[in-house]
Amino acid sequence: MTRLNPLGAVRAPTQAPGTIPSPVPGLTVLSSGEAAFQTMTGELDRCRARAEITVFIWHDDDTGNQLAEHALAAAERGVSLHIEKDRIGAIYEHIDPNKHSFFNKRLTLGERARVEALSWAYRRGPTRRQEPNALAERLASHPQVALRHGARRHDHSKVFIFDDERLLMGGVNVGDHFRHEWLDFMVRLDGARYVERYRARRAGRGGPIQGPVDFLVNTTPPGQARQFNVFRQRLAALEAARESVHIEMAYFGDGRILDALVRCVARGVEVTLVTAARANIVHDLNHRFIDQLRRRTGAPPHLHISLHPRMVHTKLMVFDRQVAQLGSSNFTTLSHAVYDEADLWLQCPETASALADAVAQHAAEGARVTGPVAYRRWAAAVEWVLQRPNPVSLGAPPERAAGARG
């Protein structure tokens, strides 16, 4: 008998570490949360001088504590450890499955009100009392550890850097459900040149896309305005697609992407889209996006939409089996016009085709959508409003989704 977790996603057994092969030197695609976690801990164990951890969510559960133990052991060996954990993620730490935050135990009154509202809206039940965690306190106070976890920096990226030589990036946060239950991918890159290129992109430099491996980032360079680079390249790739687009995506809502997908289908491009049958958040907005895509295209045979029984946390696109984009960016106005994000841009037909096959496999595991998609209109409208950029607090970014629908 299949057992569902409180979010409606299938609880899968711990996955064996999995990889997708690539001929690109130093590149490995990690195709499960378990593979990503084993890489995180393994690299912390072998790290010699410096490690950087940037995550959006870090839960106080088995996975969160195990990663902290490896991080603390590295600090004890003299490794300089820099941890960036955006405070915005604490909202989701308090409503996601175990409802315990590793670092952000205390919330402001405004944050608490938002947690209570989301818990009610998504039927999560009451919040839980946060218990002190001695391991978190030891890690935060260690002289070799620089921790930032109290600021709302709007940084949604998930990036790990080890000794300025190895980089891990993608969509996997720190928590049991990310590791064991949800579908997601990470990419490991071995080589100082990759780290240098990523740092240049993060600093707002780099120019045009170069080589088989590059990075798309939304970033806030010191002393500069926020830069939004993910959406432009993503939209251009959709417009350029001629044969196929494979998409595995967690969250939807930006109407410009909907418009681009409608144009893809109209051109005869085969579009395969996989998302969760029941998303942990913005479920109704996701289903409205899918329903509108079907209605506006007439749902021809070359449009394949599949709802997977597990929570899909992946942010992956493959264009014509030639190019892939994989990272932390969703199809939302938050990802396109609010958050700092980090995506890999990979121009390698062999790896892109393998990623397309992975999307097709997940599509086969789900249920193909063959009729209207049910959603609550009022809930979808509220979810759409909540992901709109706030020009008062964020300024007026150039990609602010002025024409966003859906």
Secondary structure, DSSP 4 states (H G I P E B T S, - for coil): ---B-TTS-B-PPPPPP-EE--SSTTEEEE-SHHHHHHHHHHHHHH--SEEEEEES-BBSSHHHHHHHHHHHHHHHTT-EEEEEE-TTHHHHHTTSTT--BSS-----HHHHHHHHHHHHHTT--S--PPPP-HHHHHHHH-TTEEEE-SS---B---EEEETTTEEEEES--BSHHHHHTSB--EEEEESHHHHHHHHHHHTT---S--SSEEEEEEE--TTS--EE-HHHHHHHHHHH--SEEEEEES----HHHHHHHHHHHHTT-EEEEEEESS-SSSHHHHHHHHHHHHHHHT--TTEEEEEESS-B--EEEEETTTEEEEES--SSHHHHHTSBEEEEEEE-HHHHHHHHHHHHHHHHHSEE--SPPP--HHHHHHHHHHTS--HHHH---TT--TT---
